[in-house]
Structure formats: structure tokens, C-alpha cells
């Protein structure tokens, strides 16, 4: 036998989700909801365009210290390449038809 479908739930959908959550998760969710940032004001398109142009001109962010560290490791022969991990990652990203 099957249970009849009711279109008048005894609890609201949100309450069902809360009932399935742990007490800690409920507290975290409620804190996040109360600390949510206010809606941002409308920003003129010209300002957004200016910001976008500045970001493009600046180029991608990079960590000079990390680049120097890797360069030094390569120069001294200490940089280890995990060929198996690279191959696995490449195979996982390939479409199934080409594997």
C-alpha cells in the first residue's frame, strides 16, 4: 500500500529542513541568516567598466615568493613531479568518448 500524497504539509518546508539538521547546524544557519550582508546599492555601469579595465590591466594575481620557491627547487633538483597524479587528473577531465 502507498501513503496518500498531501498538498497540505503539517510543517513548512523550511521547518522540515531544520528538523533534519543537527543543533549545531541550525545555530550556524541562523547566525548566517542574521549576519547576512545588506543588499548592495546599484553601481553605475561606467564604474563597473572602469573597475573591469583596471583588473585587466593589472593582470592575473601571482605569488612572487611561491614562484621563487618553486624556481629554486627546480634549480636544485628538489622539485618532484607526480606524473601519475597528473595523468590521472588529465584522464578524469577527458570526455568519456576519448578515453
C-alpha positions in Angstrom: 0.0 0.0 0.0 1.1 3.5 -0.6 0.7 6.6 1.5 -1.6 9.3 0.1 0.1 12.5 -1.2 -0.9 15.6 0.8 -0.7 19.1 -0.5 -1.2 20.5 2.9 2.0 19.7 4.8 1.9 19.7 8.6 5.1 21.7 8.7 6.6 24.3 6.4 9.4 23.1 4.1 12.0 25.1 6.0 10.9 23.6 9.2 11.4 20.1 7.8 14.9 21.0 6.7 15.7 22.4 10.2 14.3 19.2 11.8 16.8 17.1 9.8 19.7 19.3 10.8 21.8 18.9 13.9 21.5 21.6 16.6 24.9 23.0 15.7 24.0 23.2 12.0 20.8 25.0 13.0 22.7 27.6 15.1 25.2 28.2 12.3 22.4 28.6 9.7 20.5 31.0 11.9 23.7 33.1 12.6 24.5 33.2 8.9 20.9 34.4 8.2 21.1 37.2 10.8 24.6 38.2 9.7 23.8 38.3 6.0 25.1 41.5 4.4 22.6 44.1 3.3 21.8 44.4 -0.4 24.4 46.3 -2.3 23.4 49.6 -3.9 23.2 49.8 -7.6 26.6 50.6 -9.1 26.7 52.6 -12.3 27.8 50.7 -15.4 30.6 53.2 -16.1 32.2 52.5 -12.7 31.9 48.7 -13.3 33.6 49.2 -16.7 36.4 51.2 -15.1 37.0 48.6 -12.5 37.0 45.8 -15.1 39.5 47.7 -17.2 41.8 48.2 -14.1 41.6 44.5 -13.3 42.5 43.5 -16.9 45.4 46.0 -16.9 46.8 44.6 -13.6 46.9 41.1 -15.0 46.4 37.9 -13.0 47.5 37.8 -9.4 50.5 35.8 -8.6 52.7 35.0 -5.6 56.3 36.0 -6.3 57.5 34.3 -3.1 56.0 31.0 -4.2 57.4 31.4 -7.8 60.9 32.0 -6.3 60.5 28.9 -4.1 59.5 26.6 -7.0 62.2 28.1 -9.2 64.8 27.4 -6.5 63.5 23.8 -6.1 63.7 23.2 -9.8 67.3 24.6 -10.0 68.5 22.4 -7.1 66.6 19.3 -8.4 64.4 19.1 -5.3 61.1 19.7 -7.3 59.3 16.4 -7.6 56.7 15.9 -10.2 54.0 13.3 -9.5 53.5 12.0 -13.1 50.8 9.6 -12.0 48.7 12.3 -10.4 49.0 14.5 -13.5 48.0 11.6 -15.8 45.0 10.7 -13.5 43.8 14.3 -13.5 44.1 14.5 -17.3 42.1 11.3 -17.7 39.4 12.4 -15.3 38.9 15.7 -17.3 38.7 14.0 -20.7 35.3 13.3 -22.2 34.4 9.5 -21.8 34.3 9.0 -25.6 38.1 9.9 -26.0 39.4 7.6 -23.1 
